[in-house]
Amino acid sequence: MTVFETQANYHIDASGLFCPEPVMLLHVKVREMVAGDLLAVIATDPSTQRDIPNFCRFLGHELVGNVEKDNRYYYLIRKGE
């Protein structure tokens, strides 16, 4: 378990999924959240390194942190207003 996972209110494991599926799951989950909630995402698709920061920037969410470890990508996202 990563630090991101322990801090988060919500979790998505998108391991084994490829573009656009991780971002689609992210979009659905963010709709369930309230502003300020934290979401941890785990992915294996390298395109998430581009897609998730863009998702956050375009939709007004904060990418609190991201780490790559052992061919997995971990993201912590705070839902914006």
CNS distance restraints for C-alpha pairs under 8 A (distance, minus, plus):
assign (resid   1 and name CA) (resid   5 and name CA) 6.19 0.50 0.50
assign (resid   1 and name CA) (resid   6 and name CA) 7.18 0.50 0.50
assign (resid   2 and name CA) (resid   6 and name CA) 6.61 0.50 0.50
assign (resid   3 and name CA) (resid   7 and name CA) 6.35 0.50 0.50
assign (resid   4 and name CA) (resid   8 and name CA) 6.22 0.50 0.50
assign (resid   4 and name CA) (resid  40 and name CA) 5.86 0.50 0.50
assign (resid   4 and name CA) (resid  74 and name CA) 7.50 0.50 0.50
assign (resid   4 and name CA) (resid  75 and name CA) 7.11 0.50 0.50
assign (resid   4 and name CA) (resid  76 and name CA) 5.71 0.50 0.50
assign (resid   5 and name CA) (resid  11 and name CA) 7.05 0.50 0.50
assign (resid   5 and name CA) (resid  40 and name CA) 5.45 0.50 0.50
assign (resid   5 and name CA) (resid  76 and name CA) 7.94 0.50 0.50
assign (resid   7 and name CA) (resid  38 and name CA) 7.29 0.50 0.50
assign (resid   8 and name CA) (resid  37 and name CA) 7.54 0.50 0.50
assign (resid   8 and name CA) (resid  38 and name CA) 4.69 0.50 0.50
assign (resid   8 and name CA) (resid  39 and name CA) 5.14 0.50 0.50
assign (resid   8 and name CA) (resid  40 and name CA) 5.60 0.50 0.50
assign (resid   8 and name CA) (resid  76 and name CA) 7.36 0.50 0.50
assign (resid   9 and name CA) (resid  37 and name CA) 6.19 0.50 0.50
assign (resid   9 and name CA) (resid  38 and name CA) 5.27 0.50 0.50
assign (resid   9 and name CA) (resid  39 and name CA) 6.00 0.50 0.50
assign (resid   9 and name CA) (resid  40 and name CA) 7.90 0.50 0.50
assign (resid  10 and name CA) (resid  37 and name CA) 7.84 0.50 0.50
assign (resid  10 and name CA) (resid  38 and name CA) 6.41 0.50 0.50
assign (resid  10 and name CA) (resid  39 and name CA) 4.68 0.50 0.50
assign (resid  10 and name CA) (resid  40 and name CA) 6.27 0.50 0.50
assign (resid  11 and name CA) (resid  39 and name CA) 5.57 0.50 0.50
assign (resid  11 and name CA) (resid  40 and name CA) 4.78 0.50 0.50
assign (resid  11 and name CA) (resid  41 and name CA) 5.91 0.50 0.50
assign (resid  12 and name CA) (resid  25 and name CA) 7.56 0.50 0.50
assign (resid  12 and name CA) (resid  26 and name CA) 7.40 0.50 0.50
assign (resid  12 and name CA) (resid  39 and name CA) 7.56 0.50 0.50
assign (resid  12 and name CA) (resid  40 and name CA) 6.29 0.50 0.50
assign (resid  12 and name CA) (resid  41 and name CA) 4.80 0.50 0.50
assign (resid  12 and name CA) (resid  42 and name CA) 6.36 0.50 0.50
assign (resid  13 and name CA) (resid  41 and name CA) 5.94 0.50 0.50
assign (resid  13 and name CA) (resid  42 and name CA) 4.89 0.50 0.50
assign (resid  13 and name CA) (resid  43 and name CA) 6.43 0.50 0.50
assign (resid  14 and name CA) (resid  21 and name CA) 7.82 0.50 0.50
assign (resid  14 and name CA) (resid  22 and name CA) 5.52 0.50 0.50
assign (resid  14 and name CA) (resid  25 and name CA) 7.83 0.50 0.50
assign (resid  14 and name CA) (resid  41 and name CA) 7.10 0.50 0.50
assign (resid  14 and name CA) (resid  42 and name CA) 5.74 0.50 0.50
assign (resid  14 and name CA) (resid  43 and name CA) 4.76 0.50 0.50
assign (resid  14 and name CA) (resid  44 and name CA) 7.17 0.50 0.50
assign (resid  15 and name CA) (resid  42 and name CA) 6.33 0.50 0.50
assign (resid  15 and name CA) (resid  43 and name CA) 4.58 0.50 0.50
assign (resid  15 and name CA) (resid  44 and name CA) 5.00 0.50 0.50
assign (resid  15 and name CA) (resid  45 and name CA) 7.50 0.50 0.50
assign (resid  15 and name CA) (resid  72 and name CA) 7.83 0.50 0.50
assign (resid  16 and name CA) (resid  43 and name CA) 7.27 0.50 0.50
assign (resid  16 and name CA) (resid  44 and name CA) 5.95 0.50 0.50
assign (resid  16 and name CA) (resid  45 and name CA) 7.20 0.50 0.50
assign (resid  17 and name CA) (resid  21 and name CA) 6.04 0.50 0.50
assign (resid  17 and name CA) (resid  22 and name CA) 6.34 0.50 0.50
assign (resid  17 and name CA) (resid  43 and name CA) 7.44 0.50 0.50
assign (resid  17 and name CA) (resid  44 and name CA) 7.18 0.50 0.50
assign (resid  17 and name CA) (resid  45 and name CA) 6.72 0.50 0.50
assign (resid  18 and name CA) (resid  22 and name CA) 6.64 0.50 0.50
assign (resid  18 and name CA) (resid  44 and name CA) 7.99 0.50 0.50
assign (resid  18 and name CA) (resid  45 and name CA) 5.59 0.50 0.50
assign (resid  19 and name CA) (resid  23 and name CA) 7.28 0.50 0.50
assign (resid  19 and name CA) (resid  45 and name CA) 7.22 0.50 0.50
assign (resid  19 and name CA) (resid  47 and name CA) 6.86 0.50 0.50
assign (resid  19 and name CA) (resid  48 and name CA) 7.63 0.50 0.50
assign (resid  20 and name CA) (resid  24 and name CA) 6.21 0.50 0.50
assign (resid  21 and name CA) (resid  25 and name CA) 6.19 0.50 0.50
assign (resid  22 and name CA) (resid  26 and name CA) 6.20 0.50 0.50
assign (resid  22 and name CA) (resid  43 and name CA) 7.19 0.50 0.50
assign (resid  22 and name CA) (resid  48 and name CA) 7.41 0.50 0.50
assign (resid  23 and name CA) (resid  27 and name CA) 6.05 0.50 0.50
assign (resid  23 and name CA) (resid  48 and name CA) 7.76 0.50 0.50
assign (resid  23 and name CA) (resid  51 and name CA) 7.11 0.50 0.50
assign (resid  23 and name CA) (resid  52 and name CA) 6.74 0.50 0.50
assign (resid  23 and name CA) (resid  55 and name CA) 7.61 0.50 0.50
assign (resid  24 and name CA) (resid  28 and name CA) 6.39 0.50 0.50
assign (resid  25 and name CA) (resid  29 and name CA) 6.20 0.50 0.50
assign (resid  26 and name CA) (resid  30 and name CA) 6.07 0.50 0.50
assign (resid  26 and name CA) (resid  41 and name CA) 7.99 0.50 0.50
assign (resid  27 and name CA) (resid  31 and name CA) 6.56 0.50 0.50
assign (resid  28 and name CA) (resid  32 and name CA) 7.09 0.50 0.50
assign (resid  29 and name CA) (resid  33 and name CA) 6.83 0.50 0.50
assign (resid  30 and name CA) (resid  34 and name CA) 7.99 0.50 0.50
assign (resid  30 and name CA) (resid  39 and name CA) 7.99 0.50 0.50
assign (resid  30 and name CA) (resid  79 and name CA) 6.85 0.50 0.50
assign (resid  33 and name CA) (resid  37 and name CA) 6.27 0.50 0.50
assign (resid  33 and name CA) (resid  79 and name CA) 7.19 0.50 0.50
assign (resid  34 and name CA) (resid  79 and name CA) 6.85 0.50 0.50
assign (resid  35 and name CA) (resid  78 and name CA) 7.59 0.50 0.50
assign (resid  35 and name CA) (resid  79 and name CA) 5.00 0.50 0.50
assign (resid  35 and name CA) (resid  80 and name CA) 5.16 0.50 0.50
assign (resid  35 and name CA) (resid  81 and name CA) 5.17 0.50 0.50
assign (resid  36 and name CA) (resid  78 and name CA) 5.59 0.50 0.50
assign (resid  36 and name CA) (resid  79 and name CA) 5.20 0.50 0.50
assign (resid  36 and name CA) (resid  80 and name CA) 6.28 0.50 0.50
assign (resid  36 and name CA) (resid  81 and name CA) 7.77 0.50 0.50
assign (resid  37 and name CA) (resid  78 and name CA) 5.62 0.50 0.50
assign (resid  37 and name CA) (resid  79 and name CA) 5.61 0.50 0.50
assign (resid  38 and name CA) (resid  76 and name CA) 6.69 0.50 0.50
assign (resid  38 and name CA) (resid  77 and name CA) 5.55 0.50 0.50
assign (resid  38 and name CA) (resid  78 and name CA) 4.54 0.50 0.50
assign (resid  38 and name CA) (resid  79 and name CA) 6.51 0.50 0.50
assign (resid  39 and name CA) (resid  75 and name CA) 7.96 0.50 0.50
assign (resid  39 and name CA) (resid  76 and name CA) 5.65 0.50 0.50
assign (resid  39 and name CA) (resid  77 and name CA) 5.09 0.50 0.50
assign (resid  39 and name CA) (resid  78 and name CA) 6.39 0.50 0.50
assign (resid  39 and name CA) (resid  79 and name CA) 7.78 0.50 0.50
assign (resid  40 and name CA) (resid  74 and name CA) 7.15 0.50 0.50
assign (resid  40 and name CA) (resid  75 and name CA) 5.63 0.50 0.50
assign (resid  40 and name CA) (resid  76 and name CA) 4.65 0.50 0.50
assign (resid  40 and name CA) (resid  77 and name CA) 6.49 0.50 0.50
assign (resid  41 and name CA) (resid  73 and name CA) 7.92 0.50 0.50
assign (resid  41 and name CA) (resid  74 and name CA) 5.69 0.50 0.50
assign (resid  41 and name CA) (resid  75 and name CA) 5.04 0.50 0.50
assign (resid  41 and name CA) (resid  76 and name CA) 6.50 0.50 0.50
assign (resid  42 and name CA) (resid  72 and name CA) 6.76 0.50 0.50
assign (resid  42 and name CA) (resid  73 and name CA) 5.65 0.50 0.50
assign (resid  42 and name CA) (resid  74 and name CA) 4.72 0.50 0.50
assign (resid  42 and name CA) (resid  75 and name CA) 6.59 0.50 0.50
assign (resid  43 and name CA) (resid  48 and name CA) 7.18 0.50 0.50
assign (resid  43 and name CA) (resid  72 and name CA) 5.74 0.50 0.50
assign (resid  43 and name CA) (resid  73 and name CA) 5.09 0.50 0.50
assign (resid  43 and name CA) (resid  74 and name CA) 6.60 0.50 0.50
assign (resid  44 and name CA) (resid  71 and name CA) 6.39 0.50 0.50
assign (resid  44 and name CA) (resid  72 and name CA) 4.79 0.50 0.50
assign (resid  44 and name CA) (resid  73 and name CA) 6.02 0.50 0.50
assign (resid  45 and name CA) (resid  72 and name CA) 7.87 0.50 0.50
assign (resid  45 and name CA) (resid  73 and name CA) 7.83 0.50 0.50
assign (resid  46 and name CA) (resid  50 and name CA) 7.99 0.50 0.50
assign (resid  46 and name CA) (resid  73 and name CA) 7.60 0.50 0.50
assign (resid  47 and name CA) (resid  51 and name CA) 6.12 0.50 0.50
assign (resid  48 and name CA) (resid  52 and name CA) 5.31 0.50 0.50
assign (resid  48 and name CA) (resid  53 and name CA) 7.94 0.50 0.50
assign (resid  48 and name CA) (resid  73 and name CA) 7.71 0.50 0.50
assign (resid  49 and name CA) (resid  53 and name CA) 6.88 0.50 0.50
assign (resid  49 and name CA) (resid  73 and name CA) 7.58 0.50 0.50
assign (resid  50 and name CA) (resid  54 and name CA) 6.33 0.50 0.50
assign (resid  51 and name CA) (resid  55 and name CA) 6.01 0.50 0.50
assign (resid  52 and name CA) (resid  56 and name CA) 6.24 0.50 0.50
assign (resid  53 and name CA) (resid  57 and name CA) 6.15 0.50 0.50
assign (resid  53 and name CA) (resid  63 and name CA) 6.55 0.50 0.50
assign (resid  54 and name CA) (resid  58 and name CA) 5.98 0.50 0.50
assign (resid  55 and name CA) (resid  59 and name CA) 6.04 0.50 0.50
assign (resid  55 and name CA) (resid  61 and name CA) 7.90 0.50 0.50
assign (resid  56 and name CA) (resid  60 and name CA) 5.71 0.50 0.50
assign (resid  56 and name CA) (resid  61 and name CA) 4.52 0.50 0.50
assign (resid  56 and name CA) (resid  62 and name CA) 5.96 0.50 0.50
assign (resid  56 and name CA) (resid  63 and name CA) 6.29 0.50 0.50
assign (resid  56 and name CA) (resid  77 and name CA) 7.76 0.50 0.50
assign (resid  57 and name CA) (resid  61 and name CA) 6.35 0.50 0.50
assign (resid  57 and name CA) (resid  62 and name CA) 7.37 0.50 0.50
assign (resid  60 and name CA) (resid  79 and name CA) 7.78 0.50 0.50
assign (resid  60 and name CA) (resid  80 and name CA) 5.50 0.50 0.50
assign (resid  60 and name CA) (resid  81 and name CA) 7.33 0.50 0.50
assign (resid  61 and name CA) (resid  77 and name CA) 6.87 0.50 0.50
assign (resid  61 and name CA) (resid  78 and name CA) 5.90 0.50 0.50
assign (resid  61 and name CA) (resid  79 and name CA) 4.92 0.50 0.50
assign (resid  61 and name CA) (resid  80 and name CA) 4.38 0.50 0.50
assign (resid  61 and name CA) (resid  81 and name CA) 7.79 0.50 0.50
assign (resid  62 and name CA) (resid  77 and name CA) 5.62 0.50 0.50
assign (resid  62 and name CA) (resid  78 and name CA) 5.03 0.50 0.50
assign (resid  62 and name CA) (resid  79 and name CA) 6.54 0.50 0.50
assign (resid  62 and name CA) (resid  80 and name CA) 6.61 0.50 0.50
assign (resid  63 and name CA) (resid  75 and name CA) 7.29 0.50 0.50
assign (resid  63 and name CA) (resid  76 and name CA) 6.11 0.50 0.50
assign (resid  63 and name CA) (resid  77 and name CA) 4.65 0.50 0.50
assign (resid  63 and name CA) (resid  78 and name CA) 6.50 0.50 0.50
assign (resid  64 and name CA) (resid  75 and name CA) 7.67 0.50 0.50
assign (resid  64 and name CA) (resid  76 and name CA) 5.37 0.50 0.50
assign (resid  64 and name CA) (resid  77 and name CA) 5.46 0.50 0.50
assign (resid  64 and name CA) (resid  78 and name CA) 6.54 0.50 0.50
assign (resid  65 and name CA) (resid  75 and name CA) 5.80 0.50 0.50
assign (resid  65 and name CA) (resid  76 and name CA) 5.24 0.50 0.50
assign (resid  65 and name CA) (resid  77 and name CA) 7.26 0.50 0.50
assign (resid  66 and name CA) (resid  73 and name CA) 7.16 0.50 0.50
assign (resid  66 and name CA) (resid  74 and name CA) 5.40 0.50 0.50
assign (resid  66 and name CA) (resid  75 and name CA) 4.37 0.50 0.50
assign (resid  66 and name CA) (resid  76 and name CA) 6.34 0.50 0.50
assign (resid  67 and name CA) (resid  73 and name CA) 5.90 0.50 0.50
assign (resid  67 and name CA) (resid  74 and name CA) 5.18 0.50 0.50
assign (resid  67 and name CA) (resid  75 and name CA) 6.68 0.50 0.50
assign (resid  68 and name CA) (resid  72 and name CA) 5.67 0.50 0.50
assign (resid  68 and name CA) (resid  73 and name CA) 4.56 0.50 0.50
assign (resid  68 and name CA) (resid  74 and name CA) 6.23 0.50 0.50
assign (resid  69 and name CA) (resid  73 and name CA) 6.54 0.50 0.50
assign (resid  69 and name CA) (resid  74 and name CA) 7.91 0.50 0.50
